[in-house]
Amino acid sequence: MTRRKVELTWITNQSARRASLRKRRVGLLKKVQELTTLCGIKSCLFMYNPGDMLDDFNVHELDQLICFGETSRKTIMKRVEFYKQVPYSLVGPS
């Protein structure tokens, strides 16, 4: 039996929206943990509510978070550029 397709619309009921967010957050965290375990990689997930999560951080912690994100983005971009230059047959599965 398959699930029915979820209609992507704004949930107007506040409590239902919070419950949905809570369930989806747990599911997303589980997926990230599974990806980390199955692939043997490090992973990072930034998730926050626009209204409340960033208020708990001080300026120094926010600066560190931004620096970490930028460093990770630059590292990824370097890898993308490397793989664009190297023929697929040299780095792909053999």
N, CA, C and O atoms as a GROMACS GRO file, in nm:
protein
  376
    1MET      N    1   0.084  -0.117   0.000
    1MET     CA    2   0.000   0.000   0.000
    1MET      C    3   0.089   0.124   0.000
    1MET      O    4   0.185   0.132   0.076
    2THR      N    5   0.057   0.220  -0.084
    2THR     CA    6   0.136   0.342  -0.093
    2THR      C    7   0.066   0.456  -0.022
    2THR      O    8  -0.055   0.455  -0.002
    3ARG      N    9   0.146   0.552   0.015
    3ARG     CA   10   0.090   0.671   0.079
    3ARG      C   11   0.028   0.761  -0.027
    3ARG      O   12   0.069   0.761  -0.143
    4ARG      N   13  -0.070   0.837   0.015
    4ARG     CA   14  -0.127   0.933  -0.078
    4ARG      C   15  -0.035   1.055  -0.086
    4ARG      O   16   0.040   1.084   0.007
    5LYS      N   17  -0.041   1.123  -0.196
    5LYS     CA   18   0.044   1.239  -0.218
    5LYS      C   19   0.005   1.351  -0.121
    5LYS      O   20  -0.113   1.381  -0.104
    6VAL      N   21   0.105   1.412  -0.060
    6VAL     CA   22   0.081   1.519   0.035
    6VAL      C   23   0.065   1.650  -0.042
    6VAL      O   24   0.148   1.685  -0.126
    7GLU      N   25  -0.041   1.719  -0.012
    7GLU     CA   26  -0.063   1.848  -0.076
    7GLU      C   27   0.018   1.954  -0.002
    7GLU      O   28   0.003   1.971   0.119
    8LEU      N   29   0.102   2.024  -0.074
    8LEU     CA   30   0.189   2.124  -0.013
    8LEU      C   31   0.119   2.259  -0.005
    8LEU      O   32   0.125   2.340  -0.098
    9THR      N   33   0.053   2.281   0.104
    9THR     CA   34  -0.014   2.409   0.128
    9THR      C   35   0.015   2.453   0.270
    9THR      O   36   0.056   2.373   0.354
   10TRP      N   37  -0.006   2.580   0.295
   10TRP     CA   38   0.014   2.637   0.428
   10TRP      C   39  -0.086   2.576   0.525
   10TRP      O   40  -0.206   2.571   0.497
   11ILE      N   41  -0.038   2.529   0.639
   11ILE     CA   42  -0.126   2.473   0.742
   11ILE      C   43  -0.177   2.589   0.827
   11ILE      O   44  -0.100   2.654   0.898
   12THR      N   45  -0.304   2.614   0.820
   12THR     CA   46  -0.360   2.731   0.887
   12THR      C   47  -0.376   2.712   1.038
   12THR      O   48  -0.365   2.808   1.114
   13ASN      N   49  -0.400   2.590   1.081
   13ASN     CA   50  -0.417   2.562   1.224
   13ASN      C   51  -0.279   2.565   1.291
   13ASN      O   52  -0.191   2.486   1.257
   14GLN      N   53  -0.260   2.655   1.386
   14GLN     CA   54  -0.130   2.676   1.451
   14GLN      C   55  -0.080   2.550   1.520
   14GLN      O   56   0.037   2.514   1.505
   15SER      N   57  -0.166   2.481   1.595
   15SER     CA   58  -0.121   2.362   1.668
   15SER      C   59  -0.088   2.248   1.570
   15SER      O   60   0.007   2.173   1.593
   16ALA      N   61  -0.165   2.235   1.463
   16ALA     CA   62  -0.136   2.132   1.363
   16ALA      C   63  -0.005   2.163   1.291
   16ALA      O   64   0.070   2.071   1.259
   17ARG      N   65   0.021   2.291   1.266
   17ARG     CA   66   0.146   2.330   1.201
   17ARG      C   67   0.266   2.298   1.289
   17ARG      O   68   0.368   2.248   1.240
   18ARG      N   69   0.256   2.327   1.419
   18ARG     CA   70   0.364   2.295   1.512
   18ARG      C   71   0.388   2.144   1.521
   18ARG      O   72   0.502   2.098   1.525
   19ALA      N   73   0.278   2.068   1.526
   19ALA     CA   74   0.291   1.922   1.532
   19ALA      C   75   0.357   1.868   1.406
   19ALA      O   76   0.442   1.779   1.413
   20SER      N   77   0.320   1.921   1.291
   20SER     CA   78   0.380   1.879   1.165
   20SER      C   79   0.528   1.913   1.162
   20SER      O   80   0.610   1.831   1.119
   21LEU      N   81   0.562   2.032   1.207
   21LEU     CA   82   0.703   2.073   1.212
   21LEU      C   83   0.782   1.981   1.303
   21LEU      O   84   0.893   1.940   1.269
   22ARG      N   85   0.726   1.949   1.418
   22ARG     CA   86   0.794   1.862   1.513
   22ARG      C   87   0.820   1.724   1.450
   22ARG      O   88   0.931   1.672   1.460
   23LYS      N   89   0.720   1.667   1.385
   23LYS     CA   90   0.736   1.536   1.322
   23LYS      C   91   0.837   1.541   1.208
   23LYS      O   92   0.920   1.452   1.195
   24ARG      N   93   0.829   1.644   1.127
   24ARG     CA   94   0.922   1.656   1.014
   24ARG      C   95   1.065   1.682   1.062
   24ARG      O   96   1.160   1.633   1.000
   25ARG      N   97   1.080   1.757   1.170
   25ARG     CA   98   1.213   1.782   1.226
   25ARG      C   99   1.276   1.652   1.273
   25ARG      O  100   1.393   1.625   1.245
   26VAL      N  101   1.198   1.570   1.344
   26VAL     CA  102   1.248   1.441   1.392
   26VAL      C  103   1.287   1.353   1.273
   26VAL      O  104   1.393   1.289   1.275
   27GLY      N  105   1.203   1.350   1.170
   27GLY     CA  106   1.234   1.271   1.051
   27GLY      C  107   1.359   1.318   0.980
   27GLY      O  108   1.440   1.237   0.934
   28LEU      N  109   1.375   1.450   0.970
   28LEU     CA  110   1.493   1.504   0.903
   28LEU      C  111   1.620   1.474   0.982
   28LEU      O  112   1.722   1.438   0.924
   29LEU      N  113   1.615   1.488   1.113
   29LEU     CA  114   1.730   1.456   1.196
   29LEU      C  115   1.767   1.308   1.184
   29LEU      O  116   1.885   1.272   1.182
   30LYS      N  117   1.665   1.222   1.177
   30LYS     CA  118   1.691   1.079   1.160
   30LYS      C  119   1.760   1.052   1.026
   30LYS      O  120   1.853   0.972   1.020
   31LYS      N  121   1.714   1.118   0.920
   31LYS     CA  122   1.776   1.100   0.788
   31LYS      C  123   1.922   1.144   0.789
   31LYS      O  124   2.007   1.076   0.731
   32VAL      N  125   1.951   1.256   0.854
   32VAL     CA  126   2.089   1.305   0.860
   32VAL      C  127   2.176   1.206   0.938
   32VAL      O  128   2.290   1.178   0.898
   33GLN      N  129   2.122   1.154   1.048
   33GLN     CA  130   2.197   1.057   1.128
   33GLN      C  131   2.222   0.929   1.047
   33GLN      O  132   2.331   0.873   1.052
   34GLU      N  133   2.121   0.883   0.973
   34GLU     CA  134   2.137   0.763   0.891
   34GLU      C  135   2.241   0.785   0.781
   34GLU      O  136   2.324   0.698   0.754
   35LEU      N  137   2.237   0.902   0.719
   35LEU     CA  138   2.334   0.934   0.614
   35LEU      C  139   2.476   0.932   0.670
   35LEU      O  140   2.567   0.880   0.607
   36THR      N  141   2.492   0.989   0.788
   36THR     CA  142   2.623   0.992   0.854
   36THR      C  143   2.672   0.850   0.883
   36THR      O  144   2.789   0.818   0.859
   37THR      N  145   2.583   0.768   0.934
   37THR     CA  146   2.621   0.631   0.969
   37THR      C  147   2.647   0.546   0.846
   37THR      O  148   2.750   0.478   0.839
   38LEU      N  149   2.557   0.548   0.751
   38LEU     CA  150   2.568   0.461   0.634
   38LEU      C  151   2.685   0.497   0.544
   38LEU      O  152   2.749   0.409   0.486
   39CYS      N  153   2.713   0.626   0.530
   39CYS     CA  154   2.818   0.669   0.438
   39CYS      C  155   2.950   0.698   0.507
   39CYS      O  156   3.051   0.721   0.440
   40GLY      N  157   2.951   0.696   0.639
   40GLY     CA  158   3.075   0.723   0.712
   40GLY      C  159   3.125   0.865   0.691
   40GLY      O  160   3.245   0.887   0.676
   41ILE      N  161   3.034   0.961   0.690
   41ILE     CA  162   3.070   1.100   0.666
   41ILE      C  163   3.030   1.186   0.784
   41ILE      O  164   2.952   1.145   0.870
   42LYS      N  165   3.086   1.305   0.787
   42LYS     CA  166   3.041   1.405   0.883
   42LYS      C  167   2.927   1.482   0.819
   42LYS      O  168   2.926   1.506   0.698
   43SER      N  169   2.832   1.521   0.900
   43SER     CA  170   2.720   1.598   0.846
   43SER      C  171   2.685   1.709   0.944
   43SER      O  172   2.718   1.705   1.062
   44CYS      N  173   2.616   1.806   0.890
   44CYS     CA  174   2.577   1.921   0.971
   44CYS      C  175   2.439   1.965   0.923
   44CYS      O  176   2.411   1.964   0.803
   45LEU      N  177   2.355   2.002   1.015
   45LEU     CA  178   2.220   2.045   0.981
   45LEU      C  179   2.190   2.173   1.057
   45LEU      O  180   2.196   2.175   1.180
   46PHE      N  181   2.159   2.279   0.985
   46PHE     CA  182   2.116   2.404   1.046
   46PHE      C  183   1.966   2.412   1.032
   46PHE      O  184   1.912   2.408   0.921
   47MET      N  185   1.899   2.423   1.143
   47MET     CA  186   1.754   2.430   1.140
   47MET      C  187   1.710   2.525   1.251
   47MET      O  188   1.751   2.511   1.366
   48TYR      N  189   1.628   2.621   1.215
   48TYR     CA  190   1.582   2.715   1.316
   48TYR      C  191   1.446   2.770   1.279
   48TYR      O  192   1.408   2.772   1.162
   49ASN      N  193   1.375   2.814   1.379
   49ASN     CA  194   1.249   2.883   1.359
   49ASN      C  195   1.280   3.031   1.342
   49ASN      O  196   1.359   3.085   1.419
   50PRO      N  197   1.223   3.097   1.245
   50PRO     CA  198   1.252   3.239   1.226
   50PRO      C  199   1.222   3.324   1.349
   50PRO      O  200   1.282   3.430   1.367
   51GLY      N  201   1.130   3.280   1.434
   51GLY     CA  202   1.090   3.362   1.547
   51GLY      C  203   1.170   3.343   1.674
   51GLY      O  204   1.171   3.434   1.757
   52ASP      N  205   1.239   3.228   1.695
   52ASP     CA  206   1.292   3.210   1.829
   52ASP      C  207   1.431   3.150   1.841
   52ASP      O  208   1.499   3.180   1.939
   53MET      N  209   1.480   3.064   1.747
   53MET     CA  210   1.603   2.989   1.781
   53MET      C  211   1.726   3.076   1.791
   53MET      O  212   1.807   3.055   1.881
   54LEU      N  213   1.746   3.177   1.698
   54LEU     CA  214   1.868   3.258   1.694
   54LEU      C  215   1.880   3.354   1.812
   54LEU      O  216   1.988   3.408   1.836
   55ASP      N  217   1.772   3.376   1.886
   55ASP     CA  218   1.777   3.463   2.003
   55ASP      C  219   1.863   3.404   2.113
   55ASP      O  220   1.913   3.477   2.199
   56ASP      N  221   1.883   3.272   2.112
   56ASP     CA  222   1.961   3.206   2.217
   56ASP      C  223   2.111   3.219   2.196
   56ASP      O  224   2.189   3.190   2.287
   57PHE      N  225   2.154   3.262   2.077
   57PHE     CA  226   2.296   3.275   2.047
   57PHE      C  227   2.344   3.416   2.075
   57PHE      O  228   2.270   3.513   2.057
   58ASN      N  229   2.470   3.426   2.119
   58ASN     CA  230   2.528   3.560   2.131
   58ASN      C  231   2.598   3.594   1.998
   58ASN      O  232   2.606   3.510   1.909
   59VAL      N  233   2.648   3.714   1.987
   59VAL     CA  234   2.707   3.761   1.862
   59VAL      C  235   2.829   3.676   1.822
   59VAL      O  236   2.847   3.645   1.704
   60HIS      N  237   2.910   3.639   1.919
   60HIS     CA  238   3.029   3.559   1.890
   60HIS      C  239   2.990   3.422   1.833
   60HIS      O  240   3.052   3.375   1.738
   61GLU      N  241   2.889   3.358   1.892
   61GLU     CA  242   2.845   3.228   1.842
   61GLU      C  243   2.786   3.238   1.702
   61GLU      O  244   2.808   3.149   1.619
   62LEU      N  245   2.713   3.344   1.674
   62LEU     CA  246   2.659   3.365   1.540
   62LEU      C  247   2.770   3.388   1.439
   62LEU      O  248   2.764   3.337   1.327
   63ASP      N  249   2.872   3.464   1.478
   63ASP     CA  250   2.987   3.485   1.389
   63ASP      C  251   3.057   3.353   1.359
   63ASP      O  252   3.097   3.329   1.245
   64GLN      N  253   3.072   3.268   1.460
   64GLN     CA  254   3.136   3.138   1.439
   64GLN      C  255   3.051   3.051   1.346
   64GLN      O  256   3.105   2.980   1.261
   65LEU      N  257   2.920   3.057   1.361
   65LEU     CA  258   2.830   2.980   1.276
   65LEU      C  259   2.841   3.026   1.131
   65LEU      O  260   2.846   2.944   1.040
   66ILE      N  261   2.845   3.156   1.110
   66ILE     CA  262   2.861   3.211   0.975
   66ILE      C  263   2.996   3.170   0.916
   66ILE      O  264   3.004   3.131   0.800
   67CYS      N  265   3.100   3.179   0.996
   67CYS     CA  266   3.235   3.143   0.949
   67CYS      C  267   3.240   2.995   0.911
   67CYS      O  268   3.297   2.959   0.808
   68PHE      N  269   3.181   2.909   0.994
   68PHE     CA  270   3.178   2.767   0.964
   68PHE      C  271   3.104   2.740   0.834
   68PHE      O  272   3.150   2.661   0.751
   69GLY      N  273   2.991   2.804   0.815
   69GLY     CA  274   2.913   2.787   0.692
   69GLY      C  275   2.989   2.833   0.570
   69GLY      O  276   2.988   2.764   0.468
   70GLU      N  277   3.054   2.946   0.579
   70GLU     CA  278   3.131   2.999   0.466
   70GLU      C  279   3.251   2.910   0.434
   70GLU      O  280   3.281   2.886   0.317
   71THR      N  281   3.320   2.862   0.537
   71THR     CA  282   3.434   2.773   0.515
   71THR      C  283   3.389   2.643   0.448
   71THR      O  284   3.454   2.595   0.355
   72SER      N  285   3.279   2.589   0.495
   72SER     CA  286   3.226   2.466   0.435
   72SER      C  287   3.185   2.490   0.290
   72SER      O  288   3.213   2.407   0.203
   73ARG      N  289   3.120   2.602   0.263
   73ARG     CA  290   3.077   2.634   0.127
   73ARG      C  291   3.197   2.648   0.034
   73ARG      O  292   3.193   2.599  -0.079
   74LYS      N  293   3.304   2.714   0.081
   74LYS     CA  294   3.424   2.731  -0.002
   74LYS      C  295   3.491   2.597  -0.031
   74LYS      O  296   3.538   2.574  -0.142
   75THR      N  297   3.495   2.509   0.070
   75THR     CA  298   3.553   2.377   0.051
   75THR      C  299   3.475   2.298  -0.052
   75THR      O  300   3.533   2.231  -0.138
   76ILE      N  301   3.344   2.305  -0.044
   76ILE     CA  302   3.259   2.234  -0.140
   76ILE      C  303   3.279   2.289  -0.280
   76ILE      O  304   3.288   2.213  -0.376
   77MET      N  305   3.287   2.421  -0.293
   77MET     CA  306   3.306   2.481  -0.425
   77MET      C  307   3.441   2.441  -0.485
   77MET      O  308   3.450   2.421  -0.606
   78LYS      N  309   3.546   2.430  -0.402
   78LYS     CA  310   3.676   2.385  -0.452
   78LYS      C  311   3.667   2.243  -0.505
   78LYS      O  312   3.724   2.211  -0.609
   79ARG      N  313   3.594   2.157  -0.434
   79ARG     CA  314   3.577   2.019  -0.480
   79ARG      C  315   3.498   2.013  -0.610
   79ARG      O  316   3.531   1.935  -0.699
   80VAL      N  317   3.395   2.095  -0.620
   80VAL     CA  318   3.316   2.099  -0.743
   80VAL      C  319   3.404   2.141  -0.860
   80VAL      O  320   3.399   2.079  -0.966
   81GLU      N  321   3.484   2.243  -0.842
   81GLU     CA  322   3.574   2.289  -0.949
   81GLU      C  323   3.676   2.182  -0.985
   81GLU      O  324   3.707   2.163  -1.103
   82PHE      N  325   3.728   2.111  -0.886
   82PHE     CA  326   3.823   2.003  -0.913
   82PHE      C  327   3.759   1.895  -1.000
   82PHE      O  328   3.817   1.853  -1.100
   83TYR      N  329   3.638   1.852  -0.962
   83TYR     CA  330   3.572   1.745  -1.036
   83TYR      C  331   3.525   1.790  -1.174
   83TYR      O  332   3.505   1.706  -1.262
   84LYS      N  333   3.507   1.918  -1.194
   84LYS     CA  334   3.474   1.967  -1.328
   84LYS      C  335   3.595   1.957  -1.420
   84LYS      O  336   3.578   1.939  -1.541
   85GLN      N  337   3.716   1.967  -1.366
   85GLN     CA  338   3.838   1.965  -1.446
   85GLN      C  339   3.888   1.823  -1.473
   85GLN      O  340   3.952   1.800  -1.576
   86VAL      N  341   3.859   1.729  -1.384
   86VAL     CA  342   3.910   1.593  -1.396
   86VAL      C  343   3.807   1.509  -1.473
   86VAL      O  344   3.689   1.512  -1.440
   87PRO      N  345   3.851   1.434  -1.574
   87PRO     CA  346   3.757   1.350  -1.650
   87PRO      C  347   3.687   1.251  -1.556
   87PRO      O  348   3.747   1.200  -1.462
   88TYR      N  349   3.561   1.224  -1.584
   88TYR     CA  350   3.479   1.136  -1.500
   88TYR      C  351   3.540   0.999  -1.486
   88TYR      O  352   3.531   0.939  -1.378
   89SER      N  353   3.603   0.948  -1.589
   89SER     CA  354   3.658   0.812  -1.585
   89SER      C  355   3.770   0.798  -1.484
   89SER      O  356   3.799   0.688  -1.438
   90LEU      N  357   3.835   0.909  -1.448
   90LEU     CA  358   3.945   0.902  -1.352
   90LEU      C  359   3.897   0.903  -1.208
   90LEU      O  360   3.966   0.851  -1.120
   91VAL      N  361   3.780   0.961  -1.181
   91VAL     CA  362   3.733   0.972  -1.043
   91VAL      C  363   3.608   0.892  -1.015
   91VAL      O  364   3.570   0.874  -0.899
   92GLY      N  365   3.544   0.843  -1.120
   92GLY     CA  366   3.419   0.768  -1.102
   92GLY      C  367   3.442   0.623  -1.070
   92GLY      O  368   3.556   0.577  -1.060
   93PRO      N  369   3.333   0.550  -1.053
   93PRO     CA  370   3.346   0.406  -1.025
   93PRO      C  371   3.404   0.333  -1.144
   93PRO      O  372   3.378   0.368  -1.259
   94SER      N  373   3.482   0.230  -1.114
   94SER     CA  374   3.544   0.156  -1.224
   94SER      C  375   3.488   0.017  -1.235
   94SER      O  376   3.530  -0.060  -1.322
   0.00000   0.00000   0.00000
